[in-house]
Amino acid sequence: MIAANKTTSDLTIKNSSLSHLKAKLGIHNKNTNKKIKSTNEVRPTYESYAKQTENDFKDVDHHPLSTFSLDVDRASYTNVKRFIENGQQPPEDAVRIEEMVNYFDYLYKEPTDDKPFETYTEIGPCPWNKDHELLLIGTKTKSIIAKNLPPANLVFLIDVSGSMGTPNKLTLVKESLNLLVDQMREQDLISIVVYAGSSGLALPPTSGKEKTKIKNTINLLESGGSTAGGAGIELAYKTAIENFKTNGNNRVILATDGDFNVGISNENDLERLIEDKRKSGVFLTCLGFGMGNYKDSKLEILADKGNGQYAYINDIKEAKKLFIHEFGGTLYTVAKDVKTQIEFNPKYVASYRLIGYENRLLNDEDFKDDTKDAGEIGAGHCVTILYEIINSKNKIPQERKIDPLKYQSSNKSTSFDNEYALIKYRYKKPNENKSLELVKPIIYDQSKTSSITDNMLLSSSVAMFGMILNHSKHLKHGSIKSVISLANQIKMNDEYNYIEEYKTLLQAYQSIVTR
């Protein structure tokens, strides 16, 4: 194993150690002081995205339950933003509507008791179909002040292969991770594992107070060679497990373009590998960088199957969002394997359509099965769920070809007549393996269904934008102009200008489609 020089008086890696590590990784250059350029030609056609099939409406009489895993990944929005800012239409499969909606924070209340999250609900008009309603279900976890977070054991797993040799990849990785290093405390540990043709330990576990030493190690990294991502994952988890902090935040942070091409590299093998590693109790954060040969499909699998989160970083401002403004949510999990099951009341709901979450759907029986993997939620996170609803009053009558049912029709209870739906959550505490359950009814108040809040304006605007981008068959009435109109009605506080940036993005997209 090759490690950084451990002498505390010398905070840089000695040239001999660096050369040894680079040779092990398959990085070869004549001048060690010269930055190694990418050995791979980047072509836009090399990007890969998992195929998605848009959710359809389900009839409540036959499908009263909607069951799925919660998702706090936000990579899709930033990736879509990258395409549009470059004057391009994003690929349809790059558009995951729930990730676009969940990119933003909403005005949901945090829990005031010992529950990990609080629930917000709202029923309002559907902007793309006046005959339908929208059901918004918001979840907000409790924020934790950075100094009160449990001690961290972080392993930076950095791709230094040839494909990372462009400014929007390894250079941006360095700038981003340096921001994260600035947030570390004395009780936190950081290790650095790098991989190209093979893998190596660039920095053994080091206290967060030694920021200069950690940053020097990061800043000396160069790119070259092939991409043995599987070997890097193995070493990163080994390092994290060896330094495991009980009741702490044990996490591997992977920074890559996802272009694994040596050793374990196909998606099925990566899925099996990461499913095995998650049993260790080590969480995973996947950070995607770059364009041209970007492998979104692989990073999404790693995050989904590895008790992880997935974000795409296209500039330093996005890195600040993740590592400064949303530090606790990015790095500290407050609930894992979070599942949601909604039961709809046929008195109000004839049929429903879950917007997004296509790759998070579960069988109804999976809800009670604690062995089924689901999503993780970080401290201070907002998660938003949207359903498009066909109200029972708009249901098309069906001719009955059988006699009326004796029991179901005559023995229905009237005690739940004011309940629109029932929300159930199952989740596990970060260091436990037994699920807890929360239940909350949604009370129907017709007087509020015609009003629309900033929460509904923002979420429905982003959802409709996503439906336009992936050419949804359910978009009855809707255009980029109507999306812009919705967005311009939003009045909520926008401390970091994310909503203003969204409005600018809409204008940029309008220019693309009208040119």
LINNORQUI-V856594 format. One record per residue. RES is the residue in one letter. PHI is phi in radians with two decimals (999 if undefined). D_LAST is the distance of its C-alpha to the last C-alpha in whole Angstrom. Layout:
# LINNORQUI-V856594
RES	PHI	D_LAST
RES	PHI	D_LAST
This chain:
# LINNORQUI-V856594
M	999	56
I	-1.90	55
A	-2.18	54
A	-1.23	53
N	-1.03	56
K	-1.63	58
T	-1.25	60
T	-1.24	59
S	-1.33	60
D	-2.04	57
L	-1.57	54
T	-1.90	52
I	-1.40	52
K	-1.08	55
N	-1.01	53
S	-1.15	56
S	-1.15	54
L	-1.12	51
S	-1.11	51
H	-1.07	53
L	-1.12	51
K	-1.13	48
A	-1.13	50
K	-1.09	51
L	-1.39	47
G	1.53	46
I	-1.71	45
H	-2.21	46
N	-2.63	46
K	-1.36	48
N	-2.08	48
T	-1.22	48
N	-1.56	46
K	-1.72	43
K	-1.12	40
I	-1.43	40
K	-1.51	36
S	-1.03	35
T	-1.65	36
N	-1.92	33
E	-1.36	30
V	-1.59	27
R	-2.23	25
P	-0.97	22
T	-1.25	23
Y	-1.50	26
E	-1.28	25
S	-2.34	27
Y	-2.39	27
A	-1.23	29
K	-1.17	29
Q	-2.13	28
T	-2.09	29
E	-1.05	28
N	-1.11	31
D	-1.77	32
F	-1.23	35
K	-2.14	38
D	-1.36	41
V	-1.14	43
D	-1.07	46
H	-1.82	46
H	-2.36	44
P	-1.23	45
L	-1.94	44
S	-2.15	41
T	-2.21	42
F	-2.83	40
S	-1.59	40
L	-1.19	38
D	-2.44	35
V	-1.94	35
D	-1.08	32
R	-2.33	29
A	-1.09	28
S	-1.06	25
Y	-1.05	23
T	-1.17	23
N	-1.18	22
V	-1.05	19
K	-1.03	18
R	-1.05	19
F	-1.07	16
I	-1.14	13
E	-1.14	15
N	-1.60	14
G	1.34	11
Q	-2.08	12
Q	-1.34	12
P	-1.23	16
P	-1.04	19
E	-0.98	20
D	-1.30	23
A	-1.40	23
V	-1.65	22
R	-1.95	25
I	-1.07	25
E	-1.09	29
E	-1.26	28
M	-1.18	25
V	-1.10	27
N	-1.41	30
Y	-1.13	28
F	-1.76	29
D	-1.57	32
Y	-2.21	33
L	-1.53	36
Y	-1.74	39
K	-1.35	43
E	-1.38	44
P	-1.14	47
T	-1.85	51
D	-1.94	53
D	-1.52	53
K	-1.21	51
P	-1.27	48
F	-2.65	45
E	-2.01	45
T	-2.00	43
Y	-2.12	41
T	-2.32	40
E	-2.72	38
I	-2.03	37
G	-2.62	34
P	-1.22	32
C	-1.62	29
P	-1.22	26
W	-1.83	24
N	-2.73	27
K	-1.13	30
D	-1.50	33
H	-1.97	33
E	-2.02	34
L	-2.03	33
L	-1.87	35
L	-1.87	35
I	-2.12	37
G	-1.93	37
T	-2.19	40
K	-2.27	40
T	-1.63	43
K	-1.30	45
S	-1.31	44
I	-2.22	47
I	-1.07	47
A	-0.91	47
K	-1.19	50
N	-1.68	51
L	-1.18	50
P	-1.04	52
P	-1.03	52
A	-1.87	50
N	-2.16	50
L	-1.87	47
V	-2.04	46
F	-1.38	43
L	-1.87	42
I	-1.98	40
D	-1.36	38
V	-2.03	39
S	-1.26	38
G	-1.04	37
S	-1.20	33
M	-1.60	33
G	-1.48	34
T	-2.08	30
P	-1.01	30
N	-1.50	28
K	-2.07	31
L	-1.07	34
T	-1.06	34
L	-1.24	32
V	-1.00	35
K	-1.06	37
E	-1.07	36
S	-1.19	35
L	-1.20	39
N	-1.11	40
L	-1.09	39
L	-1.16	41
V	-1.01	44
D	-1.09	44
Q	-1.55	44
M	-1.33	47
R	-1.99	51
E	-1.05	54
Q	-1.36	55
D	-1.56	52
L	-2.00	52
I	-2.21	49
S	-2.09	49
I	-2.23	47
V	-1.95	46
V	-2.13	44
Y	-2.56	43
A	-2.47	42
G	-1.21	45
S	-2.55	47
S	-2.23	47
G	-2.73	49
L	-1.63	50
A	-1.45	49
L	-2.55	51
P	-1.23	53
P	-0.89	53
T	-2.35	53
S	-1.07	54
G	-1.10	51
K	-1.31	53
E	-1.57	52
K	-1.14	49
T	-1.11	49
K	-1.08	51
I	-1.14	48
K	-1.15	45
N	-1.07	47
T	-1.08	47
I	-1.08	43
N	-1.23	42
L	-1.47	44
L	-1.18	42
E	-2.29	41
S	-1.95	39
G	2.85	40
G	1.64	41
S	-1.49	40
T	-2.25	40
A	-1.66	43
G	-1.08	41
G	-1.05	44
A	-1.12	47
G	-1.12	45
I	-1.08	45
E	-1.00	49
L	-1.20	50
A	-1.11	48
Y	-1.18	49
K	-1.04	53
T	-1.14	52
A	-1.13	51
I	-1.18	54
E	-1.11	57
N	-2.01	56
F	-1.01	55
K	-1.84	56
T	-1.09	57
N	1.10	55
G	-1.85	53
N	-1.78	49
N	-1.76	49
R	-2.66	46
V	-1.72	44
I	-1.99	41
L	-1.63	39
A	-2.08	36
T	-2.86	34
D	-1.65	31
G	1.41	33
D	-1.54	34
F	-1.30	37
N	-2.46	39
V	-2.30	43
G	1.21	45
I	-1.20	44
S	-2.43	40
N	-1.43	39
E	-1.14	38
N	-1.15	41
D	-1.19	44
L	-1.10	42
E	-1.09	42
R	-1.12	46
L	-1.08	46
I	-1.29	45
E	-1.12	46
D	-1.21	50
K	-1.21	49
R	-1.16	48
K	-1.14	51
S	-1.27	52
G	1.54	51
V	-1.59	49
F	-1.53	45
L	-2.37	42
T	-2.09	39
C	-1.79	36
L	-2.01	33
G	-1.67	30
F	-2.37	29
G	1.58	27
M	-2.69	24
G	1.68	24
N	-2.05	27
Y	-1.19	27
K	-1.96	30
D	-1.03	29
S	-1.06	31
K	-1.25	34
L	-1.20	34
E	-1.12	33
I	-1.10	36
L	-1.03	38
A	-1.18	37
D	-1.12	38
K	-1.63	41
G	-1.94	43
N	0.87	43
G	-2.32	40
Q	-2.21	37
Y	-2.37	33
A	-2.36	31
Y	-1.99	28
I	-1.95	28
N	-1.84	25
D	-2.82	26
I	-1.20	30
K	-1.13	29
E	-1.16	28
A	-1.11	32
K	-1.13	33
K	-1.04	32
L	-1.26	34
F	-1.77	37
I	-2.11	38
H	-1.20	36
E	-2.12	37
F	-0.97	40
G	-1.12	42
G	-1.16	40
T	-1.23	38
L	-1.91	42
Y	-2.17	44
T	-1.47	44
V	-1.80	46
A	-2.64	46
K	-2.06	46
D	0.83	45
V	-1.48	44
K	-2.06	43
T	-2.21	43
Q	-2.34	44
I	-1.89	43
E	-1.89	45
F	-1.65	44
N	-1.51	46
P	-1.11	46
K	-1.10	47
Y	-1.92	44
V	-2.01	42
A	-1.50	41
S	-2.69	39
Y	-2.51	36
R	-2.42	33
L	-1.29	33
I	-1.60	30
G	1.48	29
Y	1.07	32
E	-1.04	32
N	-1.66	34
R	-2.08	36
L	-1.18	38
L	-2.19	42
N	-1.22	44
D	-1.00	46
E	-1.26	50
D	-1.22	48
F	-1.04	48
K	-1.59	52
D	-1.59	52
D	-1.23	52
T	-1.49	51
K	-1.42	48
D	-1.25	45
A	-2.57	43
G	-1.52	40
E	-2.01	41
I	-2.18	41
G	-1.65	41
A	-1.11	43
G	1.35	41
H	-1.36	38
C	-1.82	36
V	-2.19	35
T	-2.09	34
I	-2.08	34
L	-2.15	32
Y	-2.08	33
E	-1.58	32
I	-2.05	35
I	-1.70	36
N	-1.17	39
S	-1.04	42
K	-1.21	42
N	-1.76	39
K	-1.21	41
I	-1.35	41
P	-1.08	45
Q	-1.90	47
E	-1.19	50
R	-1.45	52
K	-1.89	54
I	-2.28	57
D	-1.18	59
P	-1.00	58
L	-1.27	59
K	-1.32	62
Y	-1.67	61
Q	-1.06	57
S	-1.38	57
S	-1.68	60
N	-1.95	61
K	-1.19	57
S	-1.31	58
T	-1.73	57
S	-1.27	57
F	-1.94	53
D	-1.11	52
N	-1.62	50
E	-1.68	48
Y	-1.35	45
A	-2.88	45
L	-2.15	47
I	-1.78	45
K	-2.15	47
Y	-2.09	46
R	-2.18	48
Y	-2.69	48
K	-2.11	50
K	-1.17	51
P	-0.92	50
N	-1.91	53
E	-2.19	55
N	-2.11	54
K	-1.92	55
S	-1.38	53
L	-1.92	53
E	-2.29	52
L	-2.12	50
V	-2.30	50
K	-2.58	48
P	-1.41	48
I	-1.76	45
I	-1.50	47
Y	-1.47	45
D	-2.23	45
Q	-1.07	43
S	-1.16	43
K	-1.76	41
T	-1.27	38
S	-1.53	36
S	-1.45	36
I	-2.47	33
T	-1.66	33
D	-1.07	31
N	-1.03	32
M	-1.25	31
L	-1.04	28
L	-1.19	26
S	-1.15	27
S	-1.24	26
S	-1.11	23
V	-1.14	22
A	-1.09	24
M	-1.16	21
F	-1.04	18
G	-1.08	20
M	-1.14	21
I	-1.15	17
L	-1.11	16
N	-1.77	19
H	0.92	19
S	-1.08	22
K	-1.30	24
H	-1.63	26
L	-1.48	23
K	-1.26	24
H	-2.29	22
G	2.96	19
S	-2.56	15
I	-1.08	14
K	-1.13	15
S	-1.24	18
V	-1.13	18
I	-1.07	17
S	-1.07	20
L	-1.07	23
A	-1.07	22
N	-1.24	22
Q	-1.50	26
I	-1.26	27
K	-2.06	30
M	-1.15	32
N	-1.04	33
D	-2.24	30
E	-0.95	33
Y	-1.86	30
N	1.13	27
Y	-1.19	26
I	-1.25	25
E	-1.10	23
E	-1.11	21
Y	-1.09	20
K	-1.08	19
T	-1.11	17
L	-1.10	15
L	-1.08	14
Q	-1.12	12
A	-1.12	11
Y	-1.17	10
Q	-1.03	8
S	-1.14	6
I	-1.16	6
V	-1.40	6
T	-1.86	4
R	-1.37	0
